[in-house]
Amino acid sequence: MATPTFGERLHRAVAERGPLCVGVDPHSALLARWGLPDDVSGLERFAFTVVEALADRVAVLKPQSAFFERFGSRGIHVLESIIRQSREAGVIILLDVKRGDIGSTMAAYADAYLNPSSPMSVDAITVSPYLGVGSLRPAFDAAAEHGAGVFVLALTSNPEGPAVQHAVTADGRSVAQTVIDEISQLNAGADPLGNVGLVVGATIGDTGHDLSKVNGPLLAPGLGAQGGTPDQLRAIFGESLQNVLPSYSREVLSAGPDVTALQVAARRAADACRAALG
């Protein structure tokens, strides 16, 4: 029997656990809110608690690599530990690293995060296409080889994003639309979902971009404390709503450090998303 693709595994996880991705973002303000020190011991306590509470309940956990990297090798050790624990709990791990480079450097990033032999190996990573979508080919190839996924930034909700993403190219399409169209070609014919997804902010509103042919997962960060609501997703994604993976962070994480409270917050978010996505 063939090994399931990332698209197949994600589709199954969402069907079994509901349409929810929860970020693991141990920034200093959240550590303080939990009454934890802003050091490696606080990082470890925070990250392990989130994994204990949610790794066997939600479809996807999304650790933000930067919040672990800021503590150096000891922080990376914590990240490796929660990746291992999360995998044992059966959750899909999407590492938010937003890597983007060319040639052998991009290949090395892909090997670090998508090769099962690496201690940092995860199910999927986020990448930036602004050296050209073609520069990401090593990540796409590694994902295909290892049954992993890649989420490409397309339409982000930061105020600086539109200046680049909405800029019009020589053929009349926006930069973001060219990214969307190239990823759509990569996913053509995949069933139920392609392995290459897009990152589209939950607060951007209707920008007029066409996501109907992506045929891959659409990660929608920015829900909850960042201002996005599940009801806004329909205006953004339209007929592609069934492929949306809503992502919460502070809205859920602020309920900690109590494990039960984290679980209740995640369940509430998942129910709201399930209702909005139909």
NORJOTA-V809169 format. One record per residue. RES is the residue in one small letter. SS is DSSP state (H for helix, E for strand, - for the rest). PHI is phi as a letter, one per 30 degrees, with the letter a starting at -180 (999 if undefined). NEAR is the number of other C-alpha atoms within 8 Angstrom. Layout:
RES_SS_PHI_NEAR ; RES_SS_PHI_NEAR
This chain:
m_-_999_2 ; a_-_d_3 ; t_-_d_5 ; p_-_d_7 ; t_-_d_10 ; f_H_d_12 ; g_H_e_14 ; e_H_d_11 ; r_H_d_9 ; l_H_d_10 ; h_H_e_10 ; r_H_d_8 ; a_H_d_12 ; v_H_d_11 ; a_H_d_8 ; e_H_d_7 ; r_H_c_10 ; g_-_j_11 ; p_-_d_14 ; l_-_b_16 ; c_E_c_13 ; v_E_c_13 ; g_E_d_11 ; v_E_c_12 ; d_-_b_9 ; p_-_d_11 ; h_-_d_7 ; s_H_e_7 ; a_H_d_6 ; l_H_d_11 ; l_H_e_15 ; a_H_d_10 ; r_H_d_8 ; w_-_d_10 ; g_-_i_6 ; l_-_c_10 ; p_-_d_8 ; d_-_d_10 ; d_-_b_7 ; v_H_d_9 ; s_H_d_8 ; g_H_d_11 ; l_H_e_14 ; e_H_d_9 ; r_H_d_9 ; f_H_d_13 ; a_H_d_12 ; f_H_d_9 ; t_H_d_10 ; v_H_d_13 ; v_H_d_11 ; e_H_e_9 ; a_H_d_12 ; l_H_b_11 ; a_-_d_14 ; d_-_c_9 ; r_-_b_8 ; v_-_c_15 ; a_-_d_15 ; v_E_b_12 ; l_E_c_14 ; k_E_b_12 ; p_E_d_11 ; q_E_c_12 ; s_H_e_10 ; a_H_e_7 ; f_H_d_10 ; f_H_c_14 ; e_H_d_10 ; r_-_d_7 ; f_-_c_11 ; g_H_i_8 ; s_H_d_7 ; r_H_d_8 ; g_H_d_13 ; i_H_d_11 ; h_H_d_8 ; v_H_d_12 ; l_H_d_11 ; e_H_d_10 ; s_H_d_8 ; i_H_d_11 ; i_H_d_12 ; r_H_d_8 ; q_H_d_9 ; s_H_d_13 ; r_H_d_10 ; e_H_d_7 ; a_H_d_8 ; g_-_i_8 ; v_-_d_15 ; i_E_d_12 ; i_E_c_14 ; l_E_c_13 ; l_E_d_13 ; d_E_d_10 ; v_E_c_10 ; k_E_h_9 ; r_E_d_9 ; g_-_a_12 ; d_-_a_9 ; i_-_b_10 ; g_H_h_8 ; s_H_d_6 ; t_H_d_8 ; m_H_d_15 ; a_H_d_11 ; a_H_d_8 ; y_H_d_10 ; a_H_d_12 ; d_H_d_10 ; a_H_d_11 ; y_H_c_12 ; l_H_c_17 ; n_-_d_11 ; p_-_e_8 ; s_-_d_5 ; s_-_d_10 ; p_-_d_7 ; m_-_c_9 ; s_-_d_12 ; v_-_b_13 ; d_-_d_13 ; a_E_a_14 ; i_E_b_15 ; t_E_c_14 ; v_E_b_13 ; s_-_c_10 ; p_-_c_13 ; y_-_d_6 ; l_-_c_9 ; g_-_j_7 ; v_H_e_10 ; g_H_d_5 ; s_H_d_13 ; l_H_d_14 ; r_H_e_8 ; p_H_e_11 ; a_H_d_13 ; f_H_d_11 ; d_H_d_8 ; a_H_d_13 ; a_H_d_14 ; a_H_d_11 ; e_H_d_7 ; h_H_c_9 ; g_-_i_11 ; a_-_c_15 ; g_E_b_15 ; v_E_b_14 ; f_E_c_13 ; v_E_c_12 ; l_E_d_13 ; a_E_b_13 ; l_E_b_12 ; t_-_c_11 ; s_-_c_11 ; n_-_d_5 ; p_-_d_5 ; e_-_d_6 ; g_H_d_10 ; p_H_e_10 ; a_H_e_7 ; v_H_c_8 ; q_H_d_11 ; h_-_c_9 ; a_-_e_9 ; v_E_c_9 ; t_-_d_8 ; a_-_d_5 ; d_-_c_5 ; g_-_j_6 ; r_-_d_9 ; s_E_d_11 ; v_H_e_12 ; a_H_d_11 ; q_H_d_11 ; t_H_d_9 ; v_H_d_11 ; i_H_e_13 ; d_H_d_10 ; e_H_d_9 ; i_H_d_12 ; s_H_e_12 ; q_H_d_8 ; l_H_d_8 ; n_H_c_14 ; a_-_e_9 ; g_-_i_4 ; a_-_d_8 ; d_-_b_7 ; p_-_d_7 ; l_-_b_12 ; g_E_d_15 ; n_E_d_15 ; v_E_c_14 ; g_E_c_15 ; l_E_b_14 ; v_E_c_14 ; v_E_b_14 ; g_-_d_12 ; a_-_d_16 ; t_-_c_11 ; i_-_d_11 ; g_-_i_8 ; d_-_d_7 ; t_-_c_6 ; g_-_i_4 ; h_-_d_7 ; d_-_c_7 ; l_-_c_8 ; s_-_d_8 ; k_-_c_7 ; v_-_d_13 ; n_-_h_12 ; g_E_b_14 ; p_E_d_14 ; l_E_c_11 ; l_E_d_14 ; a_E_c_13 ; p_E_d_11 ; g_E_j_15 ; l_E_d_17 ; g_-_i_11 ; a_-_d_9 ; q_-_d_6 ; g_-_j_8 ; g_E_d_11 ; t_-_b_10 ; p_H_e_11 ; d_H_d_6 ; q_H_d_11 ; l_H_d_13 ; r_H_d_10 ; a_H_d_8 ; i_H_d_11 ; f_H_c_10 ; g_H_h_9 ; e_H_d_6 ; s_H_c_9 ; l_H_e_10 ; q_H_d_7 ; n_H_c_9 ; v_E_d_13 ; l_E_c_11 ; p_E_d_14 ; s_E_b_13 ; y_E_c_15 ; s_-_b_14 ; r_H_e_10 ; e_H_e_11 ; v_H_d_13 ; l_H_d_11 ; s_-_d_10 ; a_-_d_10 ; g_-_d_10 ; p_-_d_10 ; d_-_d_7 ; v_H_d_11 ; t_H_d_7 ; a_H_d_10 ; l_H_d_16 ; q_H_d_10 ; v_H_d_8 ; a_H_d_11 ; a_H_d_12 ; r_H_d_8 ; r_H_d_8 ; a_H_d_11 ; a_H_d_11 ; d_H_d_8 ; a_H_d_9 ; c_H_d_12 ; r_H_d_10 ; a_H_d_7 ; a_H_d_10 ; l_H_d_11 ; g_-_i_5
